[in-house]
Amino acid sequence: MATVAELMEANLLKVFNERDDERRAKAIAETYAAGVEFADPEGFVTGHEALNAKARGLLDQSPGFVFSPAGPVLVNHDLGHLAWQLGPEGAPPVVRGIDVALIKDGVIEKLYTMLLPA
């Protein structure tokens, strides 16, 4: 069973940073509950397919950009927190944010993304 830290890293790097649809779908199946709930400033989605579409859409609108951690994963029991940044590889980020996830039964059940001011 994955740790909270491993799930947070998989969320960022194996899902939201993965441009290959097949690898991303596999990571989603391993990382999230079937009914995962995801909320960000743009809206709310539920389930693996909707989360996959959300990740694909973000990647499609930012070609050449990569997500990377902006600090360590913080863990409090079943809650994970990870700061991240997005921008062209090797250049300063253009977007920064944090992910907060509620873990249940070894997978992410709820995920909240907040954008940080520039």
C-alpha positions as a printed NumPy array, in Angstrom:
array([[  0.   ,   0.   ,   0.   ],
       [  1.339,   3.417,  -0.973],
       [  2.131,   6.008,   1.668],
       [  0.459,   9.414,   1.736],
       [  3.714,  10.962,   0.463],
       [  3.928,   8.467,  -2.41 ],
       [  0.317,   9.178,  -3.388],
       [  0.914,  12.939,  -3.377],
       [  3.989,  12.55 ,  -5.571],
       [  2.141,  10.183,  -7.934],
       [ -0.719,  12.685,  -8.209],
       [  1.646,  15.421,  -9.338],
       [  4.219,  13.519, -11.382],
       [  2.515,  10.361, -12.672],
       [ -0.885,  11.91 , -13.356],
       [ -0.842,  15.675, -13.857],
       [  2.654,  15.667, -15.387],
       [  2.105,  12.584, -17.608],
       [  1.375,  13.317, -21.262],
       [  0.964,   9.675, -22.293],
       [ -2.763,   8.804, -21.976],
       [ -2.166,   5.117, -21.261],
       [  0.423,   5.659, -18.518],
       [ -1.7  ,   8.413, -16.976],
       [ -4.819,   6.196, -16.915],
       [ -2.851,   3.403, -15.237],
       [ -1.504,   5.825, -12.613],
       [ -5.012,   7.166, -11.982],
       [ -6.334,   3.646, -11.356],
       [ -3.529,   3.028,  -8.834],
       [ -3.643,   6.416,  -7.095],
       [ -7.295,   7.409,  -6.67 ],
       [-10.553,   5.946,  -5.401],
       [-13.023,   5.147,  -8.2  ],
       [-15.246,   8.022,  -7.051],
       [-12.412,  10.49 ,  -6.444],
       [-13.586,  14.06 ,  -6.025],
       [-11.334,  16.804,  -7.431],
       [-11.867,  20.52 ,  -6.937],
       [ -9.857,  23.452,  -8.255],
       [-10.692,  27.122,  -8.908],
       [-12.204,  26.142, -12.288],
       [-14.675,  23.601, -10.943],
       [-15.338,  20.144,  -9.587],
       [-15.069,  16.69 , -11.191],
       [-15.784,  13.171,  -9.937],
       [-14.321,   9.827, -10.998],
       [-11.343,   8.469, -12.897],
       [-12.492,   9.457, -16.389],
       [-13.287,  13.038, -15.41 ],
       [ -9.975,  13.374, -13.572],
       [ -8.131,  12.002, -16.602],
       [ -9.889,  14.518, -18.852],
       [ -8.988,  17.319, -16.429],
       [ -5.302,  16.351, -16.418],
       [ -5.256,  15.966, -20.22 ],
       [ -6.863,  19.389, -20.639],
       [ -4.324,  21.084, -18.387],
       [ -1.443,  19.454, -20.25 ],
       [ -2.918,  20.263, -23.671],
       [ -3.186,  23.964, -22.818],
       [  0.412,  24.123, -21.585],
       [  2.661,  22.404, -24.163],
       [  6.282,  22.241, -23.067],
       [  5.384,  22.98 , -19.445],
       [  6.148,  20.597, -16.59 ],
       [  4.83 ,  20.248, -13.06 ],
       [  7.44 ,  19.913, -10.334],
       [  7.313,  19.802,  -6.535],
       [  8.027,  23.111,  -4.787],
       [  8.828,  21.567,  -1.418],
       [  8.413,  18.36 ,   0.528],
       [  5.184,  16.464,   0.98 ],
       [  3.625,  17.288,   4.333],
       [  1.581,  14.558,   6.012],
       [ -0.87 ,  14.631,   8.905],
       [ -2.389,  11.164,   9.342],
       [ -4.664,  10.734,   6.291],
       [ -4.079,  14.218,   4.865],
       [ -1.357,  15.128,   2.382],
       [ -0.129,  18.532,   1.202],
       [  2.26 ,  19.261,  -1.662],
       [  3.271,  22.629,  -3.09 ],
       [  3.995,  22.605,  -6.821],
       [  4.973,  24.805,  -9.709],
       [  4.28 ,  24.722, -13.443],
       [  6.291,  26.252, -16.233],
       [  8.69 ,  25.587, -19.086],
       [ 11.35 ,  23.07 , -18.106],
       [ 14.401,  24.859, -16.722],
       [ 12.659,  28.252, -16.574],
       [ 10.905,  30.061, -13.729],
       [  7.363,  28.812, -13.072],
       [  4.38 ,  30.682, -14.441],
       [  1.899,  29.097, -12.016],
       [  2.302,  27.92 ,  -8.437],
       [ -0.141,  26.085,  -6.244],
       [ -0.766,  23.489,  -3.589],
       [ -2.559,  20.172,  -3.593],
       [ -4.286,  18.886,  -0.483],
       [ -5.592,  15.318,  -0.512],
       [ -7.626,  13.134,   1.804],
       [ -6.462,   9.525,   1.719],
       [ -8.72 ,   6.568,   2.499],
       [ -7.95 ,   2.858,   2.131],
       [ -4.59 ,   3.579,   0.493],
       [ -5.834,   5.868,  -2.308],
       [ -6.726,   9.523,  -2.763],
       [-10.427,  10.017,  -2.095],
       [-10.588,  13.825,  -2.298],
       [ -8.147,  16.244,  -3.912],
       [ -8.195,  20.013,  -3.691],
       [ -5.94 ,  22.283,  -5.764],
       [ -5.401,  25.901,  -4.831],
       [ -3.473,  28.405,  -6.91 ],
       [ -1.04 ,  30.728,  -5.181],
       [ -0.731,  34.414,  -6.064],
       [  2.021,  35.235,  -8.527]])
